[in-house]
Amino acid sequence: MQIISSIWNHLAGFFGNLVLIAGIIGLAIGLIERLIYRLRKTKETSAENKQDFRKSLTGNKTGDGEEKEQETSTPAIRLAIITGASSGLGMAYAKAVDQDPKAYQVDEIWLVARRKDRLDQLASELHLPVQVLPLDLIREESLEELKRRLEGNPQASYTVSLLLNCAGFGAFGSSEEVGYVKEGKMIDLNDRAAAQLTNIVIPYLSTGGRIGEVCSVAGFQPIPFLNAYAASKAFLYSYSRSLRVELLKKKVSVTAICPYWVRDTGFIETAADGKKHHLLFTSTTKKVVSLSLSAVRKRHAVSTPSLVATVDRIFCGLIPDSLLTYIMTRFL
């Protein structure tokens, strides 16, 4: 027993130190990323100040070539594109961005969802200019339509300052109960559509733009009886973390938004399909939107907008999946 105890203590000490070192390295990487974004902001401010200074010296006079260029060029309209905007988090995000557009450098909001009547109602409540795009993102032609809109016309050009991908749905039950048709649509919307839409938007992202991909704490671990949904969010979480590194050179930040259950979005009722599920420690839309948008503004890599979500993220990295799968069945 003494030998076993000694081996255990050595292993615990080794892996404890390993976790500590990994945590320190992760913190350092996060600080370096923040420094890169901060340097971008400093350079832009310096360039703007130099331009203003030159204008003050010349009295805003320019040569013929410059004058002609100023006449023909028009500033691009800065967009916030929000999917899943007809209800839940998407609708709440649209209202929050509309209340403080300067914080996100937004001139106009594009609302994307299937239900036009709800989008029209939301648009009537906003102050910024709004374009309503009643699109079913599972359909390829809907993505092509969004791409055509972004290409603009001679009267308008667009850049995207903020993309919030909120479209998605889930379903409680075993894979057999949910069925292959619903599971297929879930994966199409939660994963394929989210990735394709993001890819379409990337060329239009302004330097310093922001992306928020609404994932879920479900993506941190396998969850029986919420199988396909958890797996789809694991894909989106991994996609978001990798995309963040890819877009770092462009100074575009990507935040994986991972809330726990939100009780007032209608998601739980839709996922339960009429069945009652007594879920513990649920959060509210107001809290999730406030905390996650703060993380997006600050360019955090991950947002876990509640204590439960944060604890889940930490412990899921320490507990083996074989054990997690059984633990998670107690929460459904």
C-alpha positions as CSV (number, residue, x, y, z in Angstrom):
1,M,0.0,0.0,0.0
2,Q,2.9,2.3,0.8
3,I,4.3,1.8,-2.7
4,I,0.9,2.5,-4.3
5,S,0.5,5.6,-2.2
6,S,3.9,6.8,-3.2
7,I,3.2,6.3,-6.9
8,W,-0.1,8.1,-6.6
9,N,1.5,11.1,-4.8
10,H,4.2,11.4,-7.5
11,L,1.6,11.2,-10.3
12,A,-0.6,13.7,-8.6
13,G,2.3,16.1,-8.2
14,F,3.4,15.7,-11.8
15,F,-0.1,16.2,-13.3
16,G,-0.8,19.0,-10.9
17,N,2.3,20.9,-12.0
18,L,1.5,20.1,-15.7
19,V,-2.0,21.6,-15.3
20,L,-0.5,24.7,-13.6
21,I,2.1,25.2,-16.4
22,A,-0.5,24.7,-19.1
23,G,-2.7,27.3,-17.3
24,I,0.1,29.8,-17.2
25,I,0.9,29.3,-20.9
26,G,-2.8,29.7,-21.7
27,L,-3.0,32.9,-19.8
28,A,0.2,34.2,-21.5
29,I,-1.3,33.5,-25.0
30,G,-4.5,35.3,-24.0
31,L,-2.5,38.4,-22.9
32,I,-0.5,38.3,-26.2
33,E,-3.7,38.2,-28.2
34,R,-5.1,41.2,-26.2
35,L,-1.9,43.1,-26.9
36,I,-2.2,42.4,-30.7
37,Y,-5.8,43.8,-30.7
38,R,-4.7,46.8,-28.6
39,L,-1.8,47.6,-30.9
40,R,-4.3,47.6,-33.8
41,K,-6.5,50.1,-32.1
42,T,-3.5,52.4,-31.3
43,K,-2.3,52.3,-34.9
44,E,-5.8,53.2,-36.2
45,T,-6.1,56.1,-33.7
46,S,-2.6,57.4,-34.7
47,A,-3.5,57.2,-38.4
48,E,-6.7,59.1,-37.9
49,N,-4.9,61.8,-35.9
50,K,-2.3,62.2,-38.6
51,Q,-5.0,62.5,-41.2
52,D,-6.8,65.2,-39.2
53,F,-3.6,67.1,-38.7
54,R,-2.8,67.1,-42.4
55,K,-6.3,68.4,-43.2
56,S,-5.9,71.2,-40.7
57,L,-2.6,72.3,-42.3
58,T,-3.9,72.2,-45.9
59,G,-7.3,73.6,-45.1
60,N,-8.9,70.5,-46.4
61,K,-7.6,71.3,-49.9
62,T,-6.5,68.4,-52.1
63,G,-5.2,68.0,-55.6
64,D,-7.4,67.2,-58.5
65,G,-6.7,63.5,-58.3
66,E,-7.5,63.3,-54.6
67,E,-10.6,65.5,-55.0
68,K,-12.0,63.2,-57.7
69,E,-11.3,60.2,-55.6
70,Q,-13.1,61.7,-52.7
71,E,-16.1,62.5,-54.9
72,T,-16.4,59.0,-56.3
73,S,-15.6,57.0,-53.1
74,T,-18.3,56.6,-50.4
75,P,-17.6,55.2,-46.9
76,A,-18.7,51.6,-46.5
77,I,-21.7,50.9,-44.3
78,R,-20.7,49.0,-41.2
79,L,-22.9,46.1,-40.5
80,A,-24.0,43.9,-37.6
81,I,-25.3,40.6,-39.0
82,I,-27.4,38.6,-36.5
83,T,-28.8,35.2,-37.3
84,G,-31.6,33.6,-35.4
85,A,-32.9,37.1,-34.7
86,S,-36.7,36.3,-34.7
87,S,-36.6,35.1,-31.1
88,G,-34.5,34.3,-28.0
89,L,-30.9,35.4,-27.8
90,G,-30.7,36.6,-31.4
91,M,-33.6,39.1,-30.8
92,A,-32.0,40.2,-27.5
93,Y,-28.6,40.7,-29.1
94,A,-30.2,42.9,-31.8
95,K,-31.8,45.2,-29.2
96,A,-28.6,45.4,-27.2
97,V,-26.5,46.3,-30.2
98,D,-29.1,48.9,-31.3
99,Q,-28.9,50.6,-27.9
100,D,-25.1,51.1,-28.2
101,P,-24.0,51.0,-31.8
102,K,-20.8,52.9,-31.2
103,A,-19.4,50.2,-29.0
104,Y,-19.6,47.8,-31.9
105,Q,-18.9,50.3,-34.7
106,V,-22.2,49.6,-36.4
107,D,-24.3,51.7,-38.8
108,E,-26.9,49.1,-39.8
109,I,-28.3,45.8,-38.6
110,W,-29.2,42.8,-40.8
111,L,-31.7,40.5,-39.1
112,V,-31.6,36.9,-40.4
113,A,-34.2,34.2,-39.6
114,R,-37.0,32.3,-41.3
115,R,-40.0,34.2,-39.8
116,K,-40.5,37.5,-41.6
117,D,-43.3,38.7,-39.5
118,R,-41.2,38.5,-36.3
119,L,-38.3,40.1,-38.0
120,D,-40.5,43.0,-39.2
121,Q,-41.8,43.5,-35.7
122,L,-38.3,43.5,-34.3
123,A,-37.1,46.0,-37.0
124,S,-39.9,48.4,-36.0
125,E,-38.6,48.5,-32.5
126,L,-35.0,49.3,-33.4
127,H,-33.5,52.8,-34.0
128,L,-30.7,51.9,-36.5
129,P,-31.4,51.3,-40.2
130,V,-32.4,47.6,-40.5
131,Q,-32.5,45.1,-43.4
132,V,-34.8,42.1,-42.8
133,L,-33.6,38.9,-44.5
134,P,-36.2,36.1,-44.1
135,L,-33.8,33.2,-45.0
136,D,-33.8,29.5,-44.1
137,L,-30.1,29.0,-43.6
138,I,-30.4,25.2,-44.2
139,R,-31.1,26.0,-47.8
140,E,-28.1,26.7,-50.0
141,E,-30.0,29.4,-52.0
142,S,-30.5,31.4,-48.8
143,L,-26.7,31.5,-48.2
144,E,-26.3,32.6,-51.8
145,E,-28.8,35.4,-51.3
146,L,-26.9,36.7,-48.3
147,K,-23.7,36.6,-50.3
148,R,-25.4,38.6,-53.1
149,R,-26.6,41.2,-50.6
150,L,-23.1,41.6,-49.2
151,E,-21.7,42.2,-52.6
152,G,-23.8,45.3,-52.6
153,N,-24.5,47.7,-55.5
154,P,-23.0,50.9,-57.0
155,Q,-24.9,53.0,-54.3
156,A,-23.6,51.0,-51.3
157,S,-20.7,49.0,-50.1
158,Y,-20.5,47.0,-46.9
159,T,-18.1,45.9,-44.3
160,V,-19.1,43.7,-41.3
161,S,-18.1,44.9,-37.9
162,L,-20.0,42.3,-36.0
163,L,-21.4,38.8,-36.7
164,L,-23.5,37.0,-34.2
165,N,-24.4,33.5,-35.2
166,C,-27.4,32.6,-33.0
167,A,-29.4,30.3,-35.3
168,G,-29.8,26.8,-34.0
169,F,-32.0,24.3,-32.2
170,G,-31.9,21.2,-30.1
171,A,-34.0,18.2,-29.2
172,F,-34.2,16.1,-26.0
173,G,-34.3,12.3,-26.4
174,S,-32.3,9.4,-27.7
175,S,-31.0,9.5,-31.3
176,E,-33.6,6.9,-32.1
177,E,-36.4,9.0,-30.6
178,V,-35.3,12.2,-32.3
179,G,-35.0,10.5,-35.7
180,Y,-32.6,10.9,-38.5
181,V,-34.6,13.7,-40.2
182,K,-34.5,16.1,-37.2
183,E,-31.0,15.2,-36.3
184,G,-29.9,15.9,-39.9
185,K,-31.6,19.4,-39.9
186,M,-30.1,20.1,-36.5
187,I,-26.5,19.4,-37.7
188,D,-27.2,21.3,-40.9
189,L,-28.3,24.5,-39.1
190,N,-26.1,24.3,-36.0
191,D,-22.9,23.4,-37.9
192,R,-22.9,23.5,-41.7
193,A,-25.0,26.7,-42.0
194,A,-23.0,28.5,-39.2
195,A,-19.7,27.6,-40.8
196,Q,-20.7,28.5,-44.3
197,L,-22.3,31.8,-43.3
198,T,-19.3,32.7,-41.3
199,N,-17.1,31.9,-44.3
200,I,-19.2,34.1,-46.6
201,V,-18.9,37.0,-44.2
202,I,-15.1,36.7,-43.6
203,P,-14.0,38.7,-46.8
204,Y,-16.3,41.6,-45.7
205,L,-15.0,41.7,-42.1
206,S,-13.4,45.0,-41.3
207,T,-10.1,45.1,-39.5
208,G,-10.9,44.9,-35.8
209,G,-14.3,43.2,-36.5
210,R,-15.8,40.8,-34.1
211,I,-17.5,37.4,-34.4
212,G,-19.7,35.7,-31.7
213,E,-20.6,32.1,-32.3
214,V,-23.3,31.0,-30.0
215,C,-22.1,27.5,-28.9
216,S,-23.2,26.0,-25.6
217,V,-21.8,24.3,-22.5
218,A,-23.3,21.2,-24.1
219,G,-20.3,21.3,-26.4
220,F,-17.8,20.7,-23.5
221,Q,-18.9,17.0,-23.0
222,P,-20.9,14.2,-24.5
223,I,-24.5,14.2,-23.3
224,P,-26.7,11.1,-23.7
225,F,-30.3,12.0,-24.7
226,L,-29.1,15.3,-26.1
227,N,-26.6,13.5,-28.2
228,A,-26.6,15.3,-31.6
229,Y,-27.1,18.7,-30.2
230,A,-24.1,18.4,-27.8
231,A,-22.0,17.0,-30.7
232,S,-23.1,19.9,-33.0
233,K,-22.1,22.4,-30.4
234,A,-18.7,20.7,-29.8
235,F,-18.1,21.2,-33.5
236,L,-19.0,24.8,-33.4
237,Y,-16.9,25.4,-30.3
238,S,-13.8,23.8,-31.9
239,Y,-14.5,25.7,-35.1
240,S,-14.7,29.0,-33.2
241,R,-11.5,28.4,-31.3
242,S,-9.5,27.5,-34.5
243,L,-11.0,30.4,-36.5
244,R,-9.9,32.8,-33.9
245,V,-6.3,31.9,-34.6
246,E,-6.8,32.1,-38.3
247,L,-8.2,35.6,-38.2
248,L,-5.8,37.0,-35.7
249,K,-3.6,38.5,-38.5
250,K,-6.7,40.3,-39.7
251,K,-7.2,41.6,-36.1
252,V,-10.7,40.0,-36.1
253,S,-11.6,38.4,-32.8
254,V,-13.8,35.3,-32.5
255,T,-15.7,34.5,-29.3
256,A,-17.2,31.2,-28.5
257,I,-20.3,32.0,-26.5
258,C,-21.2,29.0,-24.2
259,P,-24.2,29.6,-22.0
260,Y,-25.9,27.1,-19.7
261,W,-29.7,26.5,-20.1
262,V,-31.6,29.8,-20.7
263,R,-35.1,29.5,-19.4
264,D,-36.8,32.4,-21.2
265,T,-35.8,31.9,-24.9
266,G,-38.2,29.2,-25.8
267,F,-35.3,26.9,-26.6
268,I,-36.0,24.4,-23.8
269,E,-39.7,24.1,-24.7
270,T,-38.9,23.5,-28.4
271,A,-36.2,21.0,-27.5
272,A,-38.5,19.2,-25.0
273,D,-41.3,19.0,-27.6
274,G,-44.0,19.3,-25.0
275,K,-42.4,17.1,-22.4
276,K,-41.5,18.6,-19.0
277,H,-37.9,18.9,-18.1
278,H,-37.0,20.3,-14.7
279,L,-33.6,21.8,-15.3
280,L,-31.6,23.3,-12.5
281,F,-29.6,26.6,-12.3
282,T,-31.1,28.0,-15.5
283,S,-30.1,31.5,-16.5
284,T,-32.0,34.4,-18.1
285,T,-31.6,36.0,-21.6
286,K,-30.8,39.4,-20.1
287,K,-27.9,38.1,-18.0
288,V,-26.5,35.9,-20.9
289,V,-26.7,38.7,-23.4
290,S,-25.1,41.3,-21.1
291,L,-22.2,39.1,-20.0
292,S,-21.5,37.5,-23.5
293,L,-21.6,40.8,-25.3
294,S,-19.1,42.2,-22.8
295,A,-16.8,39.3,-23.6
296,V,-17.3,39.9,-27.4
297,R,-16.4,43.6,-26.9
298,K,-13.3,42.7,-24.9
299,R,-12.4,40.1,-27.5
300,H,-12.3,37.1,-25.1
301,A,-11.9,33.7,-26.7
302,V,-14.6,32.1,-24.7
303,S,-17.6,33.4,-22.8
304,T,-19.3,31.3,-20.2
305,P,-21.9,33.8,-19.0
306,S,-22.9,32.2,-15.7
307,L,-21.2,30.6,-12.7
308,V,-22.6,27.2,-13.7
309,A,-21.3,27.5,-17.2
310,T,-17.8,28.5,-16.0
311,V,-17.7,25.6,-13.5
312,D,-18.8,23.2,-16.2
313,R,-16.1,24.3,-18.5
314,I,-13.4,23.9,-15.8
315,F,-14.5,20.4,-14.6
316,C,-15.1,19.0,-18.0
317,G,-11.5,19.4,-18.7
318,L,-10.6,17.4,-15.7
319,I,-13.1,14.5,-15.7
320,P,-12.9,11.7,-18.3
321,D,-15.6,11.5,-20.9
322,S,-16.5,8.0,-19.8
323,L,-17.6,9.4,-16.5
324,L,-19.1,12.6,-17.8
325,T,-21.6,10.8,-20.0
326,Y,-23.1,9.2,-16.9
327,I,-23.0,12.4,-14.8
328,M,-24.8,14.4,-17.5
329,T,-27.8,12.1,-17.6
330,R,-28.6,13.3,-14.1
331,F,-29.2,16.9,-15.4
332,L,-31.8,16.0,-18.1
